[in-house]
Amino acid sequence: MTESARERARPPLPRVPALAVLAHHLAGYRRTWRGGFFSSFLLPVLTVLGFGVGVGGYVDQGVGGVRYLDWIVPGLIASTAVQVAIGESTWPVFSKFQWIKTYFAQSAAPLRVVDILTGHLAFVLFRVLCSTAAFLLVTTLFGAVRSPWALATLPVVVLLGLAVAAPTFAYASVVSSDSWLAMLLRFAVIPMSLFAGVFFPVESLPGALRWLAYATPLWHAVDLCRAATLGVAPQWSVLGHLLYLAAWSVAGWLLARRAFRRRLVV
């Protein structure tokens, strides 16, 4: 077959080339989704049992008059989004540059850097949405969600996932060793998960630590998710929260695009 014949036989790219990259990641996920599907439903069940029956049994007054399980569930939904986004944005991105070289193969195809980046980020957000939707469904069935506004947590966690994943893409694409990824988890992700209002009110922290918690994207999503599931007003303005998360998303995407271009464009 001549080269021109091979070109005609090759399936054309979609009008949005990033969708071809997304399809590539979905094709790979089709082989592994069963394990993730099981854990997505197991985690919220264990959460209800652990915090509702276990820890919640020792918190007689709840938090602000709200049962501890009901109070902690929205924080755990947001924290789950962060964990999934980080998990899909660290070693998977690093390996596609350093080990399996997938990004370089994609850049050799008629794909732009922005297509490669956007398609992979879209897959990460798909994973975030599926995991948090399963968490929300299970906890709702256990009676830990008090308002139909809880559905609003889904777009919030997608925005949170982008706010976390985009800068992590930039970070994972420039580090020289995967040891730096472990350091990111140890010194950034774990402290943020512990002190951003997931397990206890941020107001109980000392002043300096409180402002560090406010600076994290997780706290803003936790406040929005908690307001949605409890049917109350958030501590801060809804627009302010969304703009802050959007600022993280845009800045992270620009940094990631720059880092990807430096690695992929000769």
TIFI-506321 format. One record per residue (C-alpha): residue number from 1; x negated, y, z. Coordinates in Angstrom, 3 decimals. Each point is the difference from the previous one (the first is absolute). Example, Ala and Ser with C-alpha at 12.3 -4.5 7.8 and 13.67 -1.06 7.14 Angstrom:
BEGIN
REC pos       xx       yy       zz
REC   1  -12.300   -4.500    7.800
REC   2   -1.370    3.440   -0.660
This chain:
BEGIN
REC pos       xx       yy       zz
REC   1    0.000    0.000    0.000
REC   2   -1.374    3.367   -0.999
REC   3   -0.443    2.834    2.507
REC   4    2.909    1.952   -1.492
REC   5    2.226   -3.088    0.238
REC   6   -0.942   -0.441    3.650
REC   7    0.890    3.638    0.640
REC   8    3.431   -0.497   -1.579
REC   9    0.565   -3.194    2.021
REC  10   -0.879    1.663    3.297
REC  11    3.139    1.062    1.913
REC  12    0.294    3.791    0.086
REC  13   -0.375    1.933    3.232
REC  14    3.203    1.382    1.510
REC  15    0.727    3.685   -0.461
REC  16   -1.237    0.453    3.568
REC  17   -3.300   -1.933    0.000
REC  18   -0.118   -0.105    3.800
REC  19    2.901   -2.463   -0.199
REC  20   -2.326   -2.470   -1.727
REC  21   -2.363    0.243    2.972
REC  22    2.929   -0.446    2.391
REC  23    1.108   -3.077   -1.974
REC  24   -3.511   -1.424    0.352
REC  25    0.139    0.293    3.797
REC  26    3.542   -1.380    0.130
REC  27   -1.084   -3.001   -2.066
REC  28   -2.694   -0.737    2.548
REC  29    2.392    0.563    2.902
REC  30    2.383   -2.560   -1.505
REC  31   -2.468   -2.691    1.115
REC  32   -0.331    1.235    3.592
REC  33    3.340    1.591    0.916
REC  34    1.252   -2.973    2.027
REC  35   -2.519    0.473    2.786
REC  36    0.713    3.725    0.211
REC  37    3.745   -0.576   -0.155
REC  38   -0.130   -2.339    2.988
REC  39   -2.125    2.350    2.094
REC  40    2.179    2.988   -0.916
REC  41    2.949   -1.646    1.742
REC  42   -1.977   -1.706    2.762
REC  43   -1.603    3.227    1.256
REC  44    3.266    1.833    0.804
REC  45    1.431   -3.110    1.680
REC  46   -3.064   -0.228    2.232
REC  47    0.259    3.741    0.619
REC  48    3.586   -0.262    1.193
REC  49   -0.883   -2.910    2.270
REC  50   -3.231    1.509    1.284
REC  51    1.103    3.590    0.556
REC  52    3.723   -0.508    0.453
REC  53   -0.050   -3.013    2.286
REC  54   -3.559    0.362    1.319
REC  55   -1.267    3.551    0.468
REC  56    3.470    1.528   -0.254
REC  57    1.080   -1.985    3.050
REC  58   -2.455    2.007    2.126
REC  59    1.068    3.411   -1.326
REC  60    3.264    0.398    1.897
REC  61    0.816    3.579   -0.991
REC  62   -1.224   -0.267   -3.573
REC  63   -1.495    3.134   -1.573
REC  64    2.115    3.147    0.171
REC  65    3.044   -2.091    0.841
REC  66   -0.534   -2.252   -3.044
REC  67   -0.618   -3.723    0.364
REC  68   -3.712   -0.657   -0.463
REC  69    0.517   -2.433   -2.894
REC  70    2.168    2.523   -1.870
REC  71   -2.597    2.699    0.660
REC  72   -3.022   -2.011   -1.112
REC  73    1.437   -1.620   -3.161
REC  74   -0.236    3.105   -2.238
REC  75   -3.580    0.538    1.116
REC  76   -0.839   -3.584   -0.870
REC  77    1.655    0.391   -3.407
REC  78   -2.264    2.959   -0.758
REC  79   -3.024   -1.788    1.480
REC  80    0.743   -3.047   -2.192
REC  81   -0.036    2.262   -3.052
REC  82   -3.437    1.277    1.004
REC  83   -1.355   -3.502    0.601
REC  84    1.231   -1.258   -3.383
REC  85   -1.254    3.100   -1.835
REC  86   -3.436   -0.254    1.606
REC  87   -0.179   -3.741   -0.581
REC  88    0.727    0.440   -3.709
REC  89   -2.323    3.010   -0.400
REC  90   -3.246   -1.126    1.625
REC  91   -1.442   -3.382   -1.014
REC  92    2.207   -0.354   -3.115
REC  93   -1.297    3.322   -1.348
REC  94   -3.586   -0.607    1.109
REC  95   -0.053   -3.458   -1.596
REC  96    1.269    1.307   -3.316
REC  97   -3.050    2.253   -0.146
REC  98   -2.686   -2.112    1.652
REC  99    0.880   -3.682   -0.348
REC 100    2.520   -0.923   -2.683
REC 101   -0.398    3.203   -2.084
REC 102    3.675    0.133   -0.990
REC 103    0.036    3.776   -0.284
REC 104   -2.874   -0.023   -2.479
REC 105    1.841   -2.524   -2.177
REC 106    3.121    2.150    0.110
REC 107   -1.967    3.128   -0.906
REC 108   -1.323   -1.843   -3.056
REC 109    3.602   -0.421   -1.165
REC 110    1.983    2.971   -1.349
REC 111    0.736    1.171    3.539
REC 112   -0.949    3.263    1.619
REC 113   -1.365    0.324    3.511
REC 114    3.264    1.568    1.093
REC 115    1.916   -3.017   -1.368
REC 116   -2.180   -2.458    1.941
REC 117    0.325    1.998    3.211
REC 118    3.720    0.726   -0.296
REC 119    0.915   -3.579   -0.902
REC 120   -1.872   -1.444    2.956
REC 121    1.444    2.599    2.384
REC 122    3.484   -0.843   -1.283
REC 123   -0.602   -3.649    0.918
REC 124   -1.134    1.010    3.492
REC 125    3.189    2.028    0.472
REC 126    2.027   -2.974   -1.220
REC 127   -1.609   -2.124    2.705
REC 128    0.664    2.671    2.619
REC 129    3.653    0.259   -0.994
REC 130    0.588   -3.764    0.058
REC 131   -1.658   -0.498    3.394
REC 132    1.747    2.891    1.723
REC 133    3.379   -0.851   -1.543
REC 134   -0.296   -3.525    1.439
REC 135   -0.949    1.458    3.388
REC 136    2.971    2.369   -0.094
REC 137    2.403   -2.777   -1.005
REC 138   -1.050   -2.392    2.758
REC 139    0.027    2.598    2.762
REC 140    3.404    1.228   -1.165
REC 141    1.376   -3.533    0.281
REC 142   -1.328   -0.123    3.571
REC 143    1.831    3.252    0.841
REC 144   -3.128    2.149    0.369
REC 145    1.144    2.643   -2.527
REC 146    2.652    2.461    1.132
REC 147    0.782    2.134   -3.059
REC 148    0.745   -0.529   -3.715
REC 149   -2.527    2.779   -0.606
REC 150   -2.592   -2.738    0.562
REC 151   -0.012   -0.547   -3.776
REC 152   -1.792    3.335   -0.236
REC 153   -3.038   -1.655    1.543
REC 154   -0.728   -1.780   -3.291
REC 155   -0.929    3.076   -2.074
REC 156   -1.840    1.369    3.041
REC 157   -2.211   -3.080    0.327
REC 158   -0.666   -0.013   -3.750
REC 159   -1.257    3.586    0.290
REC 160   -2.003   -1.007    3.078
REC 161   -1.468   -2.929   -1.925
REC 162   -1.175    2.355   -2.743
REC 163   -1.370    2.475    2.561
REC 164   -2.105   -2.788    1.502
REC 165   -0.837   -2.093   -3.070
REC 166   -1.151    2.802   -2.316
REC 167   -2.862    1.282    2.203
REC 168   -0.889   -3.594    0.881
REC 169   -0.342   -0.757   -3.733
REC 170   -2.475    2.878   -0.210
REC 171   -1.910   -1.270    3.034
REC 172   -0.120   -3.636   -1.128
REC 173   -1.242    0.990   -3.446
REC 174   -3.097    1.842    1.261
REC 175   -1.267   -2.105    2.926
REC 176   -2.957   -2.256   -0.691
REC 177    0.932   -2.872    2.329
REC 178    3.200   -1.515    1.299
REC 179   -1.330    0.606    3.521
REC 180    1.181    3.575   -0.465
REC 181    3.528   -1.304   -0.486
REC 182   -0.128   -1.761    3.364
REC 183   -1.167    3.260    1.560
REC 184    2.983    1.789   -1.527
REC 185    2.338   -2.468    1.664
REC 186   -1.813    0.139    3.321
REC 187   -0.454    3.754    0.356
REC 188    2.963    1.426   -1.933
REC 189    2.853   -2.427   -0.609
REC 190    0.126   -1.694    3.413
REC 191   -0.226    3.251    2.034
REC 192    2.622    1.606   -2.229
REC 193    2.332   -2.961    0.503
REC 194   -0.458    0.111    3.771
REC 195    0.284    3.742    0.620
REC 196    2.362    1.356   -2.696
REC 197    3.223   -0.535    1.938
REC 198    0.736   -3.577   -0.979
REC 199   -0.089   -1.548    3.486
REC 200    0.468    3.005    2.283
REC 201    0.883    3.708   -0.354
REC 202   -2.849    2.164   -1.252
REC 203    0.967    2.595    2.619
REC 204   -1.478   -2.237    2.697
REC 205   -3.498    0.441   -1.481
REC 206   -2.425    2.754    1.107
REC 207    0.148    3.161   -2.080
REC 208   -3.018   -0.655   -2.259
REC 209    1.006   -3.579   -0.769
REC 210    3.559    1.116   -0.590
REC 211   -1.087    2.348   -2.783
REC 212   -2.129   -2.737   -1.533
REC 213    3.107   -2.175   -0.072
REC 214    1.952    2.811   -1.656
REC 215   -2.702    0.215   -2.683
REC 216    0.501   -3.614   -1.075
REC 217    2.472   -0.778   -2.774
REC 218    1.364   -2.888    2.066
REC 219    1.440    2.232    2.729
REC 220    1.999    2.007   -2.536
REC 221    1.481   -3.159   -1.500
REC 222    0.706   -1.451    3.457
REC 223    1.919    3.118    0.996
REC 224    2.076   -0.114   -3.200
REC 225    0.677   -3.742    0.252
REC 226    0.954    0.245    3.679
REC 227    2.412    2.838   -0.716
REC 228    1.550   -2.013   -2.833
REC 229    0.467   -3.277    1.888
REC 230    1.294    1.719    3.147
REC 231    2.150    2.532   -1.861
REC 232   -1.565    3.042    1.692
REC 233   -1.967    3.041   -1.128
REC 234   -3.797   -0.409   -0.327
REC 235   -2.351    1.897    2.289
REC 236   -1.375    1.964   -2.936
REC 237    1.759    1.191   -3.149
REC 238    0.790   -2.600   -2.657
REC 239   -1.420    2.220   -2.728
REC 240   -3.177    0.591    1.987
REC 241   -0.535   -3.727    0.461
REC 242    0.577   -0.743   -3.686
REC 243   -2.282    2.811   -1.162
REC 244   -2.761   -1.187    2.295
REC 245    0.240   -3.560   -1.314
REC 246    0.161    1.309   -3.559
REC 247   -3.156    2.061    0.602
REC 248   -1.845   -3.128    1.133
REC 249    1.298   -1.853   -3.066
REC 250   -1.050    2.660   -2.505
REC 251   -3.418    0.582    1.580
REC 252   -0.634   -3.738    0.198
REC 253    1.058   -0.566   -3.598
REC 254   -2.307    2.766   -1.256
REC 255   -2.918   -1.406    1.989
REC 256    0.708   -3.514   -1.245
REC 257    0.235    1.139   -3.612
REC 258   -3.317    1.793    0.315
REC 259   -1.671   -3.010    1.615
REC 260    1.407   -2.419   -2.584
REC 261   -1.099    2.221   -2.862
REC 262   -3.545    0.137    1.364
REC 263   -0.152   -3.795    0.178
REC 264    1.788   -0.856   -3.252
REC 265   -0.861    2.768   -2.461
REC 266   -3.536   -0.223   -1.362
